[in-house]
Amino acid sequence: METVKEYQKEDLTVLWNPKKCIHAGVCVKTLPKVYDPKAKPWITPEHASKEAIKHQIDHCPSGALSYRES
């Protein structure tokens, strides 16, 4: 079973599947205040707008990042 980590911002949940991640760095380069691989947690969606996060996730080359709106 794959482990998927969840990070919440209001009604948006960022999902990260580490097994799919190819570490291309697109997320870190696009939104460095949200994605910091040295921090715990490494994804802090409260540091960007929902629109910016969704736009960045749509460009994740591996599909390791996705989102769910509630």
C-alpha positions in Angstrom: 0.0 0.0 0.0 1.3 3.5 -0.9 1.6 6.1 1.8 0.2 9.4 0.8 0.8 12.4 3.0 -1.9 15.1 3.4 -1.4 18.8 4.1 -4.4 21.1 4.7 -5.2 24.7 3.8 -8.8 25.7 4.4 -10.9 23.5 2.0 -7.8 22.4 0.0 -5.9 19.3 0.8 -2.4 18.9 -0.8 -1.6 15.2 -1.3 2.0 14.0 -1.8 2.9 10.4 -2.8 6.6 10.0 -2.0 7.0 6.9 -4.1 6.0 8.7 -7.3 8.2 11.7 -6.6 11.2 12.1 -9.0 12.6 15.1 -7.1 12.5 17.3 -10.2 12.3 20.4 -7.9 9.5 22.1 -9.9 7.5 22.6 -6.7 10.4 24.0 -4.7 11.4 26.4 -7.6 7.8 27.5 -8.2 6.7 28.0 -4.6 9.7 27.9 -2.2 7.7 29.3 0.7 5.3 26.3 0.4 7.8 23.5 -0.4 10.9 23.4 1.7 12.6 19.9 1.7 14.7 20.8 4.8 11.7 21.7 6.9 9.2 19.5 8.9 6.6 19.5 7.6 8.1 20.2 4.2 4.8 21.3 2.7 3.2 24.4 4.3 0.3 25.3 2.0 -0.7 28.3 4.2 2.2 30.2 2.6 0.5 30.7 -0.8 -3.0 31.1 -2.3 -5.1 28.1 -3.2 -4.9 29.2 -6.8 -1.1 29.3 -6.8 -0.9 25.9 -5.2 -3.3 24.3 -7.6 -1.5 25.8 -10.6 1.9 24.5 -9.3 0.5 21.0 -8.6 -1.0 20.9 -12.1 2.7 21.2 -13.4 4.2 18.4 -11.2 6.0 16.2 -13.7 5.7 13.0 -11.8 2.1 13.3 -10.5 3.4 12.9 -7.0 1.5 16.0 -5.9 -2.2 16.3 -6.3 -5.0 18.1 -4.4 -8.5 17.6 -3.2 -11.1 20.3 -2.6 -13.8 19.8 0.1 
